[in-house]
Amino acid sequence: MGIKEAQCDTCLHTHSSAAVEATQALMEVNNTNTNDHHQQQPDHPTEASIVINRVRQDLRIIYDVGQSTTRNYWSVLCSLMALFKTPVSFPDYIQCFKIAWRSVLLRHRNNHKNIQFMRLCLANDALQCLARQDIKVLGYWESAVQVVLSLVRNSDPNIFHEVFFVNSVLKKWILSVFCDKVMCSNPYIRLDMLMMIQTWCQNDDLDNEEVSEHVIAGLMELSVYMDGEYESTPGGTGLTLELSWCRVIYTLLTKGHLTNVYKAATQQIQSLSVGPEARWLARMVEFVAARTTLIKSNLQSSCMTPINALKALECCLVLLGHLLISCGKTFTCRGISRVGVVSFTKVCVIVLEVIPALWYHHANSCNLVLTSISEMIETLTSSPKLQSLVQLLGRDHSKEMDKIRWSASNFGFQIPVITPDEDHVTTQCPERFVDGVTQLMIESPVLLQTSQVTVDETTLVYLLLQKSPRCPFTRTTLDQHSFCRLPELQQEIHAWRTIVSTTSHHHNNP
């Protein structure tokens, strides 16, 4: 059986699909004798085949005889767990997993909450067994773990925290899979481990400095795979990538574990030596914007319910607020501040585009999302430390901010007006003082040596933060040896601005 078929068997979210699967399972159990009769039996049955037969016998007792008791039901799962402890082949693993999951549907076909509860019990037990054997998620085990994770994905957070038990053995295994590509080469399975790691936020496991360092290392390495194309399950609620990522980032921030990351990123940007920390922070705000675009697309194509879309958008706004506002002065640095405001305006515009169609039936949820936007903008405009971000919003995104302010006013939210910064106007400015990319006046000039074009440090940092930094004119790779500062030109610019400022002052005050 292929992995897609297995995932279809496990990823069930409605009563009707559960009933259909339950009926199919009952037919499968009843037809087991017939199927086995036509199959060639081995002379010496394997331990796995013995366990599978035991599972089938337990199912016959439960459903043929009618003894649908909790004790008999759990005997099925115990038999399944016995299988995990054997040197099992991948086909046997999937076959037994499928039978056990269908037994869940049979017992709880009319109770969606119980089905979700048993999904998580089954997934937790399976992961515990994998952890005890320290299984490397490679080869067919990669597909097996994907089947297990499909039971966890998008489950109700309250039920998840009630059911899912992460002991020290499982915690060590999850951390190894998340951080070490030798344990798991599939980056998307490693990202899904965040669903388990986010449970550590509630019991202070991330207080441990060694654990938090490993988690941060994994986050930084895997962030390159977090883009608009990655999604757990469209239309899902609860344990989505946004929620798991947001909880982990927030916990690391509030406990001070990201302080060194932000310090390193700030130093890298100021020295024009962009490293992994700076790129990670830039990638995170870009990820939020990409996810917001994906949520809008899923909502418009009916792949996502309105209430789930609003919850996901709220998560995106909270995460963006943590990254831009709660993290010191990193995003006020030149270059990365541009990345931040681009993502901020994009997220706000998308949110305000989808709100009108949802307001009538979901006014309270829409109000929470709009409140998040209003509070973020109020914090930006009122904080002296964040004025560089405000200046960029007024200079480069005045049209978007006008649209945001007008849209929010339709729902009773007053967004302050952000005026452009006149210091960057290039009227009557010498051409050599103009940035070759943005066409704005340069403050700190840098020469791109391959093209011999002068740009501002802000533009250079923005280019260096891209996945593949290249000169926009020659398309050659940008590195530490492909540009240089121009201190003499900077002195000329400073002198010219002083003269213009003095002249303007005398003109306004004769």
Buried (B, 14 or more C-beta within 10 A) or exposed (E): EEBEEBBEBBBBBEEEEBBBBBBBBBEBBEEBEEEEEEEEEEEEEBBBBEBBBBBBBBBBBBBEEEEEEEEBBEBBBEBBBBBBEBEBEBEBBBBBBBBBBBBBBBBBBEEBEBBBBBBBBBBBBBBBBBBBEEBBBEEEBBBBBBBBBBBBBBBBBEBBBEBBEBEEEBBBBBBBBBBBEEBBBBBBBBBBBBBBBBBBBEEEBBEEEEBBEBBBBBBBBBBEBBBBEBBBBBBBBBBBBBBBBBBBBBBBBEBEBBEEBBBBBBBBBEEBEBBBBBBBBBBBBBBBBBBBBBBBBBBEEEBBBBEBBBBBBBBBBBBBBBBBBEBBEBBBBBBBBBBBBBBBBBBBBBBBEBBEEBBEEBEEBBBBBBEBBBEBBEBBBEEEEBBBBBBBBBBBBBEBBEBBBEBBEEBEBEBBEBEBBEEBEBEEBEEEBBBBBBEBBBBBBBBBBBBEBBBBBBBBBBBBBBEEBBBBBBEEEBEEEBBEBBEEBBEBBEEBBEEEEEEEEEEEEE
